[in-house]
């Protein structure tokens, strides 16, 4: 039985269990059940109770500038993902309609800063030398096929034509390996850090109103990530970080697509989308456990984006934010300052004076300030499982 078939069967079984478990609950908890937190989690705050963004232990100090000493640990980083990670591929391909993915740096940029490496160049750049790694991420990339876009009434967000499939990033990676030459590629790859960003964020908005279910999409998204991880491990990768999805139902994009207020959960977020994300993350974590058992000499980390995001959202003042929902840049007026047909950069849209006070940049993507703080939680505050510092210690032979 091939890896694709066996992993798909595994994901189907896991999904059936997870869906049945969560379907019994109407409200979305602040954190999913199961193994969402590392075993020792006393070094940072647990997300506050719903509706309480100013807990009693709130303080104003900024933890985002405190980095452990990761300098020299990795000399190359290879990144994959969507618009939360893309540093230019979608624009270079020429089909993206997104005006700006952020007001500044992305999480992968702050990762490189912590490693004291130059920011990654997009794979499609003709002038890059890729000496310190490559960014394969494509904004708006999809796990959906061209046939599904044409026959199932899928909304084509952010792309002039059908967006590139996530498989494209795997194809680009294999092309780079050929360019590197087989004699040296394994030795280089086993000492590199592989960062898999969010996968499926755009698709959860695209399928609204189509005949495709979120259950099916979750299964396909995690399966695609599994194919990528398997490709990397078979290519010699030993250090892989895989991001889960954040609670994207809390973004103005998904709240605006929620037709009734009854579709919002107790946090004011789109309940159905966040339920799907929770299931996505739970299945993904179980899949990563399987990879760890199959490759005991490799380090496969789960970056807990769900809880990192909610920890900040529920403790706004501690992390020096003021607005959890409204975007910094968007259509003026309305409860969310957001209009899917008039996104940031379009005529009539306005920008806030201080993006650092906002979690959301444009209702779809996060601000540089949010990216910086989430990266700090991943690298320094125990929101990776196992911890990122543990991975570094292992890499350094400590």
C-alpha positions as CSV (number, residue, x, y, z in Angstrom):
1,X,0.0,0.0,0.0
2,X,1.4,3.4,-1.0
3,X,2.1,6.2,1.5
4,X,-0.7,8.3,0.0
5,X,-3.3,5.6,0.5
6,X,-2.2,4.5,3.9
7,X,-1.9,8.0,5.3
8,X,-5.3,8.9,3.8
9,X,-6.9,5.9,5.5
10,X,-5.3,7.0,8.8
11,X,-6.5,10.5,8.4
12,X,-10.1,9.3,7.7
13,X,-10.2,7.3,10.9
14,X,-8.8,10.2,13.0
15,X,-11.2,12.6,11.4
16,X,-14.2,10.5,12.1
17,X,-13.3,10.3,15.8
18,X,-12.5,14.0,16.1
19,X,-15.6,15.1,14.2
20,X,-17.9,13.0,16.3
21,X,-16.3,14.3,19.5
22,X,-16.5,18.0,18.6
23,X,-19.9,17.9,16.9
24,X,-21.5,17.3,20.3
25,X,-20.3,20.8,21.5
26,X,-22.0,24.0,20.4
27,X,-19.4,26.4,21.9
28,X,-15.8,26.6,21.0
29,X,-13.5,26.4,24.0
30,X,-10.5,28.6,24.3
31,X,-8.2,25.6,23.7
32,X,-8.8,22.3,22.1
33,X,-8.9,19.1,24.2
34,X,-6.2,16.5,23.9
35,X,-2.5,17.2,23.8
36,X,-2.6,20.9,22.9
37,X,-0.2,22.1,25.5
38,X,3.3,20.8,26.3
39,X,3.6,18.7,29.5
40,X,5.2,21.6,31.3
41,X,3.4,24.9,30.6
42,X,4.0,27.0,33.7
43,X,6.2,29.5,31.9
44,X,3.4,31.4,30.2
45,X,-0.2,32.3,30.8
46,X,-3.1,30.0,29.8
47,X,-5.6,31.8,27.5
48,X,-8.1,33.7,29.7
49,X,-11.7,32.8,30.0
50,X,-13.9,33.8,27.1
51,X,-14.6,37.5,27.0
52,X,-11.9,38.5,29.5
53,X,-9.0,40.2,27.7
54,X,-7.6,41.8,30.8
55,X,-6.8,39.1,33.3
56,X,-5.7,39.8,36.8
57,X,-2.1,38.9,36.0
58,X,-1.9,41.4,33.2
59,X,1.2,43.6,32.8
60,X,2.6,45.8,30.1
61,X,6.0,44.3,29.6
62,X,6.8,43.2,26.1
63,X,8.2,39.6,25.8
64,X,8.7,39.7,22.1
65,X,12.3,40.9,22.1
66,X,13.6,38.2,24.4
67,X,15.2,35.5,22.3
68,X,17.2,32.5,23.4
69,X,20.6,32.1,21.8
70,X,19.9,30.2,18.5
71,X,22.7,31.9,16.5
72,X,24.7,29.5,14.5
73,X,22.4,26.5,15.1
74,X,21.0,26.4,11.6
75,X,22.6,27.8,8.5
76,X,19.7,27.1,6.1
77,X,15.9,27.3,6.5
78,X,13.4,26.0,4.0
79,X,9.8,27.3,4.3
80,X,6.5,26.2,3.0
81,X,2.9,27.5,3.5
82,X,0.5,30.1,2.3
83,X,0.2,33.9,2.5
84,X,1.2,33.8,6.2
85,X,4.6,32.6,5.0
86,X,5.0,33.7,1.4
87,X,7.7,36.4,0.8
88,X,7.0,36.9,-2.9
89,X,6.3,33.8,-4.9
90,X,2.6,34.5,-5.6
91,X,3.4,38.0,-6.9
92,X,6.3,36.6,-9.0
93,X,4.1,34.0,-10.5
94,X,1.8,36.9,-11.5
95,X,-1.7,35.7,-10.6
96,X,-2.2,37.1,-7.1
97,X,-4.6,40.0,-6.6
98,X,-3.6,40.5,-2.9
99,X,-2.3,44.0,-2.4
100,X,-0.2,43.4,0.8
101,X,0.1,40.4,3.1
102,X,1.2,42.4,6.1
103,X,2.4,45.9,7.2
104,X,5.9,44.5,7.6
105,X,7.6,41.2,8.5
106,X,6.2,37.7,8.6
107,X,6.8,35.0,11.2
108,X,9.4,33.4,8.9
109,X,11.3,36.7,8.9
110,X,11.4,36.8,12.7
111,X,12.5,33.1,12.7
112,X,15.5,34.1,10.5
113,X,16.3,37.0,12.7
114,X,16.4,34.7,15.7
115,X,18.9,32.5,13.8
116,X,20.8,35.5,12.6
117,X,20.2,34.5,8.9
118,X,19.1,36.7,6.0
119,X,15.4,36.7,5.3
120,X,14.4,34.0,2.9
121,X,14.1,34.7,-0.8
122,X,11.1,33.3,-2.7
123,X,11.9,30.3,-4.9
124,X,10.6,32.1,-8.0
125,X,13.2,34.9,-7.6
126,X,15.6,34.9,-10.5
127,X,18.3,36.9,-8.6
128,X,18.4,34.8,-5.4
129,X,21.2,32.5,-4.6
130,X,19.5,30.5,-1.9
131,X,22.7,30.1,0.1
132,X,20.8,30.3,3.4
133,X,17.6,28.6,2.4
134,X,14.5,29.1,0.2
135,X,10.9,30.1,0.7
136,X,8.5,27.9,-1.3
137,X,5.3,29.3,0.3
138,X,2.6,30.6,-2.1
139,X,0.0,33.1,-1.0
140,X,-3.5,31.7,-1.7
141,X,-2.2,28.2,-2.5
142,X,-4.9,25.6,-2.3
143,X,-5.4,21.9,-1.7
144,X,-8.3,22.0,-4.2
145,X,-8.0,20.8,-7.8
146,X,-8.8,22.8,-10.9
147,X,-11.8,20.6,-11.5
148,X,-13.2,21.4,-8.1
149,X,-12.8,25.1,-8.8
150,X,-14.7,24.8,-12.1
151,X,-17.5,22.5,-11.0
152,X,-18.3,23.1,-7.4
153,X,-18.9,26.9,-7.2
154,X,-15.8,27.7,-5.2
155,X,-15.0,31.3,-4.6
156,X,-11.7,32.3,-6.2
157,X,-10.3,34.6,-3.6
158,X,-7.1,36.5,-4.2
159,X,-6.2,35.0,-7.6
160,X,-6.9,36.2,-11.1
161,X,-7.0,32.5,-12.3
162,X,-7.2,29.2,-10.4
163,X,-4.6,29.4,-7.6
164,X,-1.6,27.1,-7.6
165,X,-2.1,23.8,-5.8
166,X,-0.1,23.1,-2.7
167,X,1.6,20.3,-4.5
168,X,3.4,23.0,-6.5
169,X,5.6,23.7,-3.5
170,X,6.6,20.0,-3.3
171,X,7.4,20.1,-7.0
172,X,9.6,23.2,-6.5
173,X,11.4,21.5,-3.6
174,X,12.1,18.4,-5.7
175,X,13.4,20.7,-8.5
176,X,15.7,22.4,-6.1
177,X,17.1,19.0,-5.0
178,X,17.9,18.2,-8.6
179,X,19.7,21.5,-8.9
180,X,21.7,20.8,-5.8
181,X,22.8,17.4,-7.0
182,X,22.1,14.1,-5.1
183,X,25.6,13.8,-3.8
184,X,25.3,16.8,-1.6
185,X,21.6,17.3,-1.1
186,X,21.0,14.8,1.8
187,X,24.0,16.1,3.8
188,X,22.8,19.7,3.4
189,X,19.1,18.9,4.1
190,X,19.7,16.9,7.3
191,X,21.3,20.0,8.9
192,X,18.7,22.5,7.7
193,X,15.5,23.7,9.5
194,X,12.2,23.1,7.7
195,X,9.4,25.4,8.6
196,X,5.9,24.4,7.4
197,X,3.6,27.3,7.8
198,X,-0.2,27.3,7.7
199,X,-1.9,25.3,5.1
200,X,-5.6,25.6,4.2
201,X,-6.4,29.1,5.5
202,X,-7.7,30.5,2.2
203,X,-9.6,27.3,1.4
204,X,-11.9,27.5,4.4
205,X,-13.2,30.8,3.0
206,X,-13.3,29.6,-0.6
207,X,-15.6,26.7,0.0
208,X,-18.3,28.9,1.6
209,X,-21.5,28.4,-0.4
210,X,-20.0,25.4,-2.3
211,X,-21.0,21.8,-2.2
212,X,-17.7,20.9,-0.4
213,X,-17.8,20.3,3.3
214,X,-15.3,21.6,5.9
215,X,-15.0,18.0,7.1
216,X,-13.7,17.0,3.6
217,X,-11.4,20.0,3.4
218,X,-9.9,19.4,6.8
219,X,-9.1,15.8,5.7
220,X,-7.5,17.0,2.5
221,X,-5.5,19.8,4.1
222,X,-3.9,17.6,6.7
223,X,-3.3,14.9,4.1
224,X,-1.4,17.4,1.9
225,X,0.8,18.4,4.9
226,X,1.5,14.7,5.5
227,X,2.7,14.2,2.0
228,X,5.0,17.2,2.3
229,X,6.4,15.9,5.6
230,X,7.0,12.4,4.2
231,X,8.8,14.0,1.2
232,X,11.1,16.0,3.5
233,X,11.9,13.1,5.7
234,X,12.7,10.8,2.8
235,X,14.9,13.5,1.5
236,X,17.0,13.5,4.6
237,X,15.3,16.3,6.7
238,X,15.8,15.8,10.4
239,X,14.5,19.1,11.9
240,X,10.9,20.0,11.0
241,X,8.5,22.5,12.6
242,X,4.8,22.2,11.5
243,X,2.4,25.0,12.3
244,X,-1.1,24.3,13.2
245,X,-3.9,26.7,12.2
246,X,-4.8,29.7,14.3
247,X,-8.5,30.3,15.1
248,X,-9.2,31.9,11.7
249,X,-12.9,32.1,12.6
250,X,-11.9,35.1,14.7
251,X,-10.7,37.0,11.6
252,X,-13.1,39.5,10.0
253,X,-13.0,37.6,6.8
254,X,-14.8,34.6,8.3
255,X,-17.0,36.6,10.7
256,X,-18.3,38.5,7.7
257,X,-19.1,35.3,5.9
258,X,-21.1,34.1,8.9
259,X,-24.7,35.0,7.9
260,X,-26.3,35.0,11.3
261,X,-25.1,36.1,14.7
262,X,-26.2,32.7,16.0
263,X,-23.3,31.3,14.0
264,X,-20.8,33.1,16.2
265,X,-19.3,31.4,19.3
266,X,-18.9,32.8,22.8
267,X,-15.7,34.6,21.6
268,X,-17.6,36.4,18.8
269,X,-15.9,34.2,16.2
270,X,-17.3,32.0,13.4
271,X,-18.1,28.8,15.2
272,X,-18.2,26.4,12.3
273,X,-14.8,27.5,11.0
274,X,-13.1,27.3,14.4
275,X,-14.6,23.9,14.9
276,X,-13.0,22.8,11.7
277,X,-9.7,24.3,12.6
278,X,-9.7,22.5,16.0
279,X,-10.3,19.2,14.3
280,X,-7.6,20.1,11.7
281,X,-5.1,20.7,14.5
282,X,-6.0,17.6,16.4
283,X,-5.7,15.3,13.4
284,X,-2.4,17.0,12.5
285,X,-0.9,16.5,15.9
286,X,-1.8,12.8,15.8
287,X,-0.3,12.5,12.4
288,X,2.9,14.1,13.7
289,X,3.0,11.5,16.5
290,X,3.0,8.8,13.8
291,X,5.9,10.4,12.0
292,X,7.9,10.7,15.3
293,X,7.4,7.0,15.9
294,X,8.4,6.1,12.3
295,X,11.5,8.4,12.3
296,X,12.7,8.4,15.9
297,X,16.0,10.1,15.0
298,X,14.2,13.1,13.5
299,X,12.6,16.0,15.3
300,X,9.1,16.9,14.2
301,X,7.6,19.8,16.2
302,X,4.1,21.1,16.3
303,X,3.8,24.8,16.6
304,X,0.6,25.5,18.5
305,X,-0.8,28.5,16.6
306,X,-4.3,28.0,18.0
307,X,-3.2,28.6,21.6
308,X,-0.5,31.2,20.8
309,X,-3.1,33.3,19.0
310,X,-5.7,33.0,21.8
311,X,-3.2,33.6,24.5
312,X,-2.5,37.0,22.9
313,X,-6.2,37.7,22.1
314,X,-7.3,37.0,25.6
315,X,-4.4,39.1,27.1
316,X,-4.4,42.1,24.8
317,X,-2.8,44.6,27.3
318,X,-0.1,42.3,28.3
319,X,1.0,42.0,24.7
320,X,0.4,45.7,24.0
321,X,-2.6,45.3,21.7
322,X,-5.8,47.3,21.8
323,X,-7.9,45.7,19.0
324,X,-8.6,42.0,18.7
325,X,-11.0,42.0,15.7
326,X,-11.1,45.1,13.5
327,X,-8.3,45.3,10.9
328,X,-5.8,48.1,10.8
329,X,-6.4,48.5,7.1
330,X,-9.8,48.1,5.5
331,X,-13.1,49.5,4.4
332,X,-14.3,52.4,6.7
333,X,-17.5,51.9,8.6
334,X,-19.4,48.8,9.8
335,X,-18.8,46.8,12.9
336,X,-15.6,45.2,11.5
337,X,-14.2,47.9,9.1
338,X,-14.0,45.0,6.6
339,X,-15.5,44.4,3.1
340,X,-14.4,41.4,1.1
341,X,-15.0,43.3,-2.1
342,X,-13.0,46.3,-0.9
343,X,-9.8,45.0,0.7
344,X,-6.9,47.0,2.0
345,X,-5.3,49.0,-0.8
346,X,-8.5,49.3,-2.7
347,X,-10.0,52.8,-3.4
348,X,-11.8,54.1,-0.3
349,X,-10.0,52.0,2.2
350,X,-8.2,53.5,5.1
351,X,-5.2,52.6,7.3
352,X,-4.9,53.0,11.1
353,X,-2.2,55.2,12.6
354,X,-0.5,52.5,14.6
355,X,-0.7,48.9,13.3
356,X,1.2,47.6,16.3
357,X,-2.0,48.0,18.4
358,X,-3.9,45.7,16.0
359,X,-3.9,41.9,15.7
360,X,-5.3,41.9,12.2
361,X,-3.7,43.8,9.3
362,X,-6.4,43.6,6.7
363,X,-9.0,41.3,8.1
364,X,-7.3,38.2,6.6
365,X,-3.6,38.5,7.6
366,X,-1.9,39.5,10.8
367,X,0.1,42.6,11.6
368,X,3.9,42.6,11.9
369,X,3.4,43.1,15.7
370,X,1.3,40.0,15.9
371,X,3.7,38.0,13.8
372,X,6.6,39.0,16.1
373,X,4.8,38.0,19.3
374,X,3.5,34.7,18.0
375,X,7.0,33.9,16.8
376,X,8.3,34.6,20.3
377,X,5.8,32.3,21.8
378,X,6.8,29.5,19.3
379,X,10.6,29.9,19.8
380,X,10.9,31.0,23.5
381,X,7.7,30.4,25.4
382,X,7.0,26.7,25.0
383,X,4.3,26.9,22.3
384,X,6.1,24.2,20.2
385,X,5.8,20.5,21.1
386,X,8.5,19.5,21.9
387,X,9.9,22.9,22.6
388,X,12.0,24.7,20.0
389,X,14.8,25.1,22.5
390,X,14.8,21.3,23.0
391,X,15.3,20.9,19.2
392,X,18.2,23.3,19.2
393,X,19.9,21.5,22.1
394,X,19.6,18.2,20.2
395,X,21.0,19.8,17.1
396,X,23.9,21.3,19.0
397,X,24.6,18.0,20.8
398,X,23.9,19.4,24.2
